[in-house]
């Protein structure tokens, strides 16, 4: 089993939000990013705190939306990931 770093998990969540037209609820994030609720909930709170995603209430659902800062982070992460892979390093 391959373990993912915290940065890789964050990139997976941001990628998932990008693929989902920028927004999604916690259940979809958990499923697509393969995270249990006990990890997804604190992670989303951290991403909101850091400004990488925004949280909005839509009736009974909480919707998370990637921000420009989150998109910029994801772009730079992908660039670094390609650089690291070129050196034979795994993230």
N, C-alpha and C positions, 0 to 999 in steps of 0.2 A: 504494500500500500504506500502510495506517495503522499507525503504530507505537504500542505501548502503553507507558505509563509503568510504572515499577517498582511503584508503588502500585496501578495498575490490574491488573497481573499478579497481585499478592498478593490483591487482591479477587476476581479470577477464580478463583484456587485455593481461597480460602475459600468462595466461592459453590459451587464444584464439590463441595467436601467437604460442605457443608450439603445440597445436592441429593442426595448419595449417602448419605443417612442419617447423616452426620457422619464417616464413615471411608472410606478408600480406599487402594489401593497406589500406588506411584510410577508404574507403567505407565499406569493409568487417569488419574491426575493429569496426566501428560504429554499424553495424548491429548485429554482434555477441555479442558485449559488451553492446548493448542497450543504446547507447550514441548519442546525437545529435552532429552535426559537431561543434557547438559552445563550447562544452565541450571536444570532442575528440581531436580537433586540439591542444589546449593549453596543454592538458594532454600528448599527444605524444611528444610535444616539451619539456616538463618537463622530460619525461622519457629518451629522447635523451640526454638532459643536464646532467642527473644523471648517464648516462651510462648503463641504464637498457635495452635500445633498440638502434639500429643503424638505421639511415635513409640513403637510397640510391635512386638515381633517375634511373629509368628504362624507358627511352623514355619519354613519357608524364606522366607516373605514378611514384608516390613516394612509395617506398616499405619500410616497417619497419620490422626489424629482431631482435629477442630477442638475447641478449648477454649472455655470461657466467654469468656475474654479475646479469642480470635479471633472469636467471634460478636459480642461488643461492638464490636470494631474494625470488622467488616463493617457492622454497623448504622450506626455513625457515618460510615463512608466513604460509604455510600449516601446518608445525609442530606446530607453535604457535596457529593456529586456532584449531587444535585438542586438544591442551592443554587447551585452553580457554573453548571449548565445554565440556571437561571433568569436568570443574569446574562449568558448567552451565551458562557460559557467552556467549553472542552473540557479534560478531564483526560487 
